[in-house]
């Protein structure tokens, strides 16, 4: 249509300017419309990013509404900042250990896909279920390398989140809170060491989780897991760095 208009213009130019001018205006309008359509296609298709969140109860958001889960809050905040993101894909279930997560990733088939951004938070149930501590280093390292693969081997698009300290909840206070905190510190030393070794961004949300007794509104109604308000604080901590990386 545009090419035909151009040929017609050349044919008529020497004959009648009053005929050529309206045709030229129509042609310019069509070109502008085509450019708008192309820009719209680029903005809505090629720039929309995907996000995979790997974890356990803290990632699936046990005892909070779906919209309060930290992956969902993170996506919403990134969208507000101009980052186009699909809804997060979440592979996480309450009670999962590192072994459970590894098995589920393999079973899900997602290990054959590539995501633009991947987060990993896992380990509290290895501690709670008294799994051999020496296995955590190997299991976490294996999961982190898998996360990098799922991010298309772009390590800058992977983040590790520390394990919250549930000793600072009503549930934890009914147990040996000191022992819980001590053991989780050891687990977090391991996951940070592994993340640092592979050059992966690490977000330490554990100090935020330790505000749970001082600020009861940060604990969910089950007396154990974070509330949506605590998850929002996690997102506040991570948002700037993640947004800069995804731009």
ABEGO torsion letter per residue (X at the ends): XAAAAAAAAAAAAAABAAAAAAAAAAAAAAAAAAAAAAAAAAAAAAABBBBBBBEBAAAAGBGBBAAABAAAAAAAAAAAAGBBBBBBBBBBBBGBBAAAAAAAAAAAGAAABBBABBBBBBGAAAAAAGBBAAAAAAAAAAAAAAAAAAAGGBAAABBBBBBBBAAABAAAAABBAAAAAAAAAAAAAAAAAAAAAAGBBBBBAAAAAAAAAABAAABBAAGABBBAAAAAAAAAAAAAAAAAAAX
